[in-house]
Amino acid sequence: MTVVGEENQRSLYSILFKKPKEFTHIIDFYLSFTFFFISVPPLRAPAIDILPNARWQHNGTTVGGGNSQGTGPNQLFDPSGIYVDDDQTIYVADRANNRIVKWKLDAKSGQVVAGGNGRGNETSQLWYPSDVIVDKERDSLIICDHANERVVRWPLRNGTSGETIISKIPCWGLTMDENGSLYVTDRNTHAVKRYRRGESKGTVIAGGNGRGNHFNQLNDPRYVFIDQDHSVYVSDFLNHRVMKWDEGAKQGIVVAGGKGTGNSLTQLFFPEGLVVDRLGTVYVVDQSNNRIMRWMKGAPQGNVIVGENGPGKQLDQLRWPVVPPLRAPAIDIHSNARWQHNGITVAGGNSQGNERNQLFYPSGIYVDDDQTIYVADRANNRIVKWKLDAKSGQVVAGGNGRGNETSQLWYPSDVIVDKERDSLIICDHANERVVRWPLRNGTSGETIISKIPCWGLTMDENGSLYVTDWNTHAVKRYRRGESQGTVVAGGNGHGNRSNQLAGPRYVFVDRNHSVYVSDDGYHRVMKWDEGAKQGIVVAGTLRHGTALTQLSFPQGLVVDQLGTVYVADKGNDRIMRWVKGASQGNVIVGGKGPGKQLDQLHWPTGLSFDRHGNLYAVDWGNFRVQKFNIEWNG
């Protein structure tokens, strides 16, 4: 087995194992030759030279996780950064589990050494930690506590809480030099900052000139590496390149990628973890290409060293995941579950208007893990964020009048959160486009799909978007980087046959990539299995009505882990549940005619669950969002 210098171990693991294999485990790829261990200063560039023709075994060995996603001691969920100690003990930022896990060599399960107390901002908690290193001198972990926008120092031995050492920084990656200075990526200012020992204010050493693709700019910097000369290397995520800043330089140079998105050997596609050896060779996670690339110093292109066989679960494959924006978290809702009849108004409800405590014909909804609500406030041409128990919302996209400028929206109809890229994805309906908007302090959006009068959208675990297209009466899938979508449901003209749709509204994709769509024009919910040429009806009939076998202009929908369909039955002012295979549904909320009482709805549209099973319904005609707490779940 090959033994390498400390930082090389740490960084090679970070590179090779950044979110592999469906975000559930870590794989060890061994070098096919052996060299000796050389002691180096902690957290510094490795004191070894990796030969330009070095090779790694194609098949990896699982050394952490690999038992599907979960919270168990032998599981990981969306692991991110990694540190490997001299004895090959692994420290993993187990991101979606809000913890740091330690895996000893050959261990079957890990040990939680930081966090693991639910997500939050208490000293005993972490929230989406994205990177971790070990400070041996102080016998502690240093953690990028990403969603809490802080860097935390945590005792390595039996620590129960951490200490914030840097605050107000949405960091993603960090490292340390031999002087104890920390280098941290800042996603808000698109910069890398250096914090010398004792400093609370960092110094910008790369980027920091606004978001952009000039040589003095970065666009969502992720991971950072410091070499023996104090040159800074950073994975410039949205510019698809790796940049190098010499110490004191005012601008950087491109050392890998920078040729746009793609899978050629001159390109990167969302680069992440990186390491640079003593010869100046760059190793980088080419995330969306599911491969690890090596760029020799000064080379115009790289070569693939791991992951040449596309995404997959085999030992010679990698697969970078996305934490999909789920409207139905991974919980089983019992077929006889009940919800309280009276809803709680959690957004709006103060008549129509454009104030921060008002909504005006709201449409789609997304509910985050902490029960923060994002609402497509359609007639106000904006997306509004409502925190739990807040009395008013915060405009996070649009709100600058209706129009087609990059700072504007026009009748947005749906919204989801892309956690991986820290952004909103919006159906900008009247502008016939899908827009990506920065989640934090974004002032404008970027059109990622154009010429599509979308109404609803969702995303799968691969980062593929599924969008309803009113013009072609279809659902289209857009894989990452694609500008032309693939029809996955409908697309055979307006009609009521099993291969047709008529005015598709909202869409849901389950874990098998089956597509569910609310077919507004024919009052039914259709399901297309992956690759199917036609769908089947799973709720409703071709005629609208009030019977339990019928729907009337169905809208938002969610499908739980058991295949039960929940749908906003707009014209009947109710939320219906269809158990898998049932010939009729049952009313779980509303159904008492249109009205403003807490047990009534008036034309419900968007629909979502939170991770506790509570139901959220956008009450379109009452200009509010109602939450119905789950009362009994079997």
N, C-alpha and C positions, 0 to 999 in steps of 0.2 A: 504494500500500500504506500502511496506517495505521501511524504510529509513535507509541508511547505511552510514558509514564513507566515507569521501571524496575520498580517494585513492581507497577504495574498489569499490565505484561507478565507478570511472574512469576506473579501471582495469577490473572489471567484464564486463563492456560494451566493452572495447577493446577486451576482450576474446570472449565474446558471439557474437560480431557483427563485427568481422573482415571479411569484404567482404562477407556478407551473401546475400542470395536471389538475385542472379544474379547481384551482385555489384551495386544495385540500392537503397537499403534502409537498415535501422537499425531496429532491433527488440529488444524489452524489455522483458526479461524473469524474472518474479518476484519470489522471494522466497516464499515458501508456509508456512512460519511462520514469525512472526514479532519480531523485537528487536529494541532497542532504539538507537538513534543517539548519538555518542560520538565524541566530537571535537578532532581533531588530527592536528599535524603540517602539513602544506601544502605539498602535493606530497610525503608523507611518507607511509609506510605500514599501513594498517587500524588498528585502535585500537579496533577491535572487533574479537571475536572468532566465526567462522562459524562451527557449529556442524558437526561432521563427517557424520551424517545421514541427513543433510539438504537436502531438495528437492526444485526444482524449477518447476513451472508450465510448462507443455510440450508445450503449445501454447504460442507463443510470441505475443507481441503487437507492431505494427509498430510505431516508434516514430520519424523517420526521413526518408525522401525519400519515396520509394515505388511506385513511379509514372513512372516507367521505367527509363532507362538511359537518361540523358539530361542535359542541362545547366540552366533550369528554377529554380526559387527559391524554388520550391517544389520537385526538383529532385537532385539525386546524380549520379556520374559516377565513378565507381571503388573506393568507399570510403575505407579508410585504417585505420589509428589510430584514437582514440577517447578519449576525456576527458569529464567527467561529473562533474559539479559543485555541490555545496551544495544544490542549489535549483532545481536540476535536469535539468539544462540547459546543452545542449550537444554541444560540439565543435568537428567537424568532419573534418579530412583531406580528402577533396573531390579531390582525387588524379588526375584523368584524366581531371577534370575541373580546375586544377591548382589554388585551392582556399581553404580557411578554412571557413566553414559555421557554424553558431551558430543557434541552434534550441532550443527555449524555451519550457517549459513543455506544452504539448497539442497543440503546434503550428502546423498549417497546412503547413507552408513553413518556410524556413530558411532565415538567413541574412548573406550575405558575410561580413566577418570581416577581411580577409586578402587575398591578391591576387585577382583573378578574372579578371585580366587585360590581359588575354592571357598568354601563357607560354613564359618564357624568363628569363633573368638574371638581369633585371633592379631592382631597389630597390622597385618598386611597383608591382613586379611580383614574382610568384612562378613557379616551374616546377616539377610536380609530387611530391608534398608534401606527406610524408608518415606517419608522426606522429605529434601530437601537445599536449602541456600541457599548463596550466595557472600558471603563476607566480603571485600569489596574492600580494605579498609584493611590486612588481614593477608594478602591474596592467598591465600586458602584456602577450602576447602569446609567447611561444617558439616553433619553428617549425623546423622539419627536412625537409629541402628543398632538397629532395633527388637528383634529376637530376642536380641541380646546385651545388651539393657537398658543402653545407654550412648549418649552423644552424643560424636561423634568429630570432631576437627578434622584435615583432610587437606590437605597442600600442593596448591595448584591446578596448579602447574607441575612435572611429572615426579615427583610424589609416589609413593613406593612403600609407604608405611605411614602410619597415622594415629595421633593422640594422643587418648586418652580425656580429655575435659574435664568430663564429668558421668557418674557411674556409678550403677548400681542404679536406673535409671529406664526402664521400658518405654514409651518415648516413641513417638508416632505422627507428630505434626506439630510444627514449630517456626518461629519467626521472630525478628527482631531489631529493636530500636528504634534511634533515632539516637544513643543513648548507648552502644550496644554491649551492652545487656542482652539476654539470650536469654530467650524465652518458650517453654516446652516443655509439651506435654500429657503427663500421667502417667496411664496406664490402670489402674495398680494402686490409686492413691488417688483416682481420678476427679477430677483437679484439673488446673489450669494453674499452672505454677510459673515464677517469674521468677528468673533468675540474673544478678546484676550482674557486671561484669567482676571476675574474681578470686575470686568466690564459688564454693564447692563445695556449699553448702547453699542450696537455693532457698527462696523465699518463696511461699506459696500466695496467688494473687491471684484465683482463680476456682474454685469447687467446694471439694473437700477435706473435705466433711462426710458422707462415705460415699456409696455408690451410691444414687441416688434421683431423683425428679422434682420435688422442691421447688425453689424459686427459689434456694436456697443450695447446690444439689446438681447434679451431673452424672452421667451414666451412659455410660461409655466415651467420653470426649472424644477427638476425632480431630485436626482441623486448627485452627489458631489464627491470628488476625489482630489486629494492633495499629494503632489509628488515630493521628492526629496529637495527640489529647488523651490518649493512653495508655489509652483504653478497650480492653478485651479482648473480642473476639468469638470464639466457639468453636462448632464443630459438635458438638452433643450427640447422638452417633450413635444410641444405643439409646432415647433419648427423642424422636427424630425432630424435632429443633428446633435453631435457632441461638439462642444466649444471648449477651447483652451485659452485661459488668460494667464500670461506670465505675471510674476509678482510685480505689482505697481503699474501694470498696463491699463490703458484707458479703453481698449477694445480687445476682443478676442479673435481667434482664428478657428475655422472649421477643421476638425481633425477626423470627423466621420460623418457620413450622411450629408444633409443639406441640399439634396437634389429632389426635394419633394417626396410625397408618399409613394411607396411602391415596394416591390420585392426583388429588384435587381441588386447586384452586389455593390452598386454605388449608392444605394438608398437605405434609409431606416424608416420604420413606421412606428412612431411613438416609442422612442428609446427610454429605457429606465435605468436599472442598476449598471454601474460601470466600474472598471478598475484599469489602471495603467501600470505596466511593469517597468522595470528599470531601463529597458531599451526604448521606452516611449510607445510601446504597442498598446493600443486601446482595445479592451474587451467590453462589449456592451450588450445588454439585453435588448434585442429587437422585438419588442413586445408583440405588436400586432402581426408580425411575421412568424411568431412562435419559434424563434431561433436565437442562438447566441453567435455574435459576429466578432471577428478579430480584424483590426485595422493596423497594419504595420505603420510605423512613423513615416509620414510623407506620402503614403500610398493613396492613389485616387479611388481605390475600391477596397472592400474587405473580403473576407471569406468566412463561410459558415463553419463553425467548429462543433456545434451541437444543435440538433433540431432541424435536420434537413428533410424530414419526412412529413412536414405539415402538422397541423394541430391534432392531438389525440391523446390517448391514455396509455399507449405502449411505453416501454421503458426507453425507447429511442426517440420519444416524442415529448414535446412540451405543449402546454395550452394555457395561454394567459386568460384569466377570467375577468368578468365584470360582475360587480355586485348588482344584479338587475334591479331596476326600480319596481318593486313588487307592490301591486295593489292587493295581493293576497299573500301575506307572509306564510312561511313554511310551518303552518299550524293546521291541525286537523279540526275542523268544525263539525261537531256531531250533527247527524241528519235531523235530530230533534232539538237542536239548539234553539234557544229563545232569546229575543232582545226586548228590552224595556219598550213599552208602547210609546211613552213620552220621550221625545228627543230633547237634547240640550243644544241650544244655539251656540256654536263655537266660532262662527265667523259671520259678519253682517248682521242682518235682522233689525236694522235701523232704517227701514224703508229704502227705496232706491236712491242712489246718489253717488257722488264721486269723492266723498270724504274718506278718511282712512278707516272709519268704523262702518263703512257702507260698501255694498256690492250692487252691481247693476246687471241683471241677467247673467249670473255666473254659470259656468259650464263645467269643464273638466276639473278634476281634483287629484292631488297626490298627497299622501300622508306619510311623513317620515317616521323613523324608529322612535323618536321622542315625542311623537304626536304633534309635531309642527305641520301645519297645513299649507299647501300651495294651491291657490285657486286661480283658474283662468277667468278673470273678471271681464267678461266678454265685451259688454257694451261700454265699459270704461277703458277698453284697449290697454289692459295691463295685467300683469301677474302679481298677486298679492300674497304675502307670507303672513300667516297668523300663528304665533307661538301658543303653546298650551296655556289656557286661561287668560289670554290677552284680551283686552277690551277693544283694541284696534289693530289693524294690520300694517304691514310695511310693504311699499311698492318695491319689487325686486326686478321688474322688467317692464318696459314700456311706460305708460303713464304720461306720455308727451303728446297727447292727441293722436287721433288716428291718422295713419299715413304709411308710406313704404320706405321711409328713411331707416337707417340702421338703428336709430334710437327709438323707433316707433313700432307699434303693433296695430293690427286692424282686425277686430273681432277674433281674438285668440280663443280657441275652442278646447284645447287640452294642454296639459303640461306634465312632465315627469322630471325627476332629478337624476342626473348621471353622476353618481357619487365618485366614480373613478376619475372623472375630469372636473369634478367640483363645478358643475354647470347645470342649468336648466335646458331642457329641450322642449320647444313650444310649437304647437300647431298654430301658425299665424294664418288663420283660415282665409280671410278676405284678400290677403296679399299672396295667397297660393304659394306658400313657402313653409319650410320647417327651419326654425332658427335655434341656434345654440347661443345661450346667454350666460356669461359668468355669474356664478351664484353669489359671489362676494363682491359687492360694490361695483357691479357691472353697469356701465352706462350705455352700452350698445350691444347688439347681437350680430352673429355671423350666419348668413344663409348657408345651410348645409344641404338642403334639397330645395329645388325651385320648380315652379310650374306644376304644383300639385295642390289642389283645393282640399287639403286634408281636414278631417274633423277629429279623429282620435289617433293616438299612437301609443306604442309601448316598446320595450327593449328586452331582448333575451340575454342569457348569460354570456354570449359571445360578443355582445355589443352591437348586434344587428338590430336595426330599427324596423318596426312594422307600422305602416301608415295606411289609413283608409284614404282612398282616392274617389271623390265624388264624381269626377268627370268620367272615369272609366268603370265605375261601379266595381271596384276591386280593392283588395288589400295587397300592398306591395312591401317586399322585404328589401332593405338596403343594408348590405354588409358594410363593415367599416371601409371607408375610402371609396365606396361606389357612388356614382352620381346617377346611374340608371338602375332603377329597382327591378326586382323580379316579382311577377304576379304569383301570389301564393293562395289567393282565394278570389273567386269571381273573375272579372275581366272578360266576360263573354257577353257584354252588353247588358242593358237594363232588362230584368226579367225575374220570374219566380221559379225557374227550373233549378235543379240541384247544383248546377254549375254556374249559377248567376246570382247577382245581388242587385238591390235597388236602393241606392242612397245609403251605403254603409256608414255607420256612425263610429262606434267605439270598437276597440279591438283588444283581445287578451291572448297571450301566448303561454301555454303551460310548459312544464318541464320536459315534455316529449316533443316540443315544438309544434304541437297542434294549435291551430289558429281558430279562435272563437270571435265572431263578429256580430254586432247587433244590426240586423237588416231592417232598417227603419221603414222602407217602403212596403215591405210585405210582412211586417209585424212578427218577426221570428228571430231567433238566435241560431246561427249556423256554425257548424264545426267542420274544419278541414284538417284531416290528418296531414302530417308532413309529406309532401310530394303527391298528395291526392289531386285528382282532376275534377272532383266534385265533392260537395259537402253533404252533411246530414243535418236535419233540423233537431236541435236539442231543447228548444223551448219555443212555445207559440205555434201558430198555424199561419196560413196565408191571409186570414181575415182578422181584422181587429175586433175586439169585444171585451166584455168584462168577466167572462167565465174563467175558471181556473185553468182551462186549457188554452187560453188566449192571452195575447199581449196587444197593446195599442201604442205604436210608435216607440219601440224599445230603445233605450239609450245606453248609459254606462253599464258595464258588466264586469264580473269577477268570477273566476272559477277556482274553487279551493282544491286542496290536495286530494280530495276524494272524488273529484270530478263533478261536484255539485255546482250548478250555475246560479248565480245571483244577478238579477237584472233590474235596472230602473225602468219600470213600466210607466212611462211618462204620461200617456193619455189617460191612464187609470189612477194616477196619483198614488202609486204604491211601489213597494219593492217586493219582488217575487223571488222564490227559491225553487229551483227544479233539481231534485235529486237525480243522479245519473240514471238514465234509462226510464225515468218516470214519464207517464203520459200526460200528467198535469202538474202544476206547481202549487205552492201555497203562499199566502201573503204573510210576510214577516214584519213589515212596517207599513203604516199608512192604510190606504184602501177605504178611507172614510170620506171620500169626496174631497175636492179641493178646499183648502182652508188654511188659516194661520195658526190654529191651535198646535200645541206641542206634539199631538198624536196625529197630525195631518201634514200632508205635503201638497204642493201645487206644481205639477209638472217637474218631477225630479229628473236630473240629467246625470251628472258625474257620480261615481260610486267607488268606494274604497273601504278596505278594512285596515285596522292597525294590527300590530303584532299580538295584541291581547284578544283579538276577535271582535272588537267594537266596530260598529258599522257607521260609515260616514256617507251622507247623501247630500248632494247639491240640490237645494230646494229653489229651483230656477225662478218660479213665479212669486216666491216670498223673499227673494233677494238675500238668501242666507244659506249657511251650511249647518245641517243637523247631525248630531252624533247620537247614536242609539247604543247604549251600553249593553254588552252581552250579559244575560241574566242567568243562563244555565247552559252548560256545554257538555252534558252527558256525564 
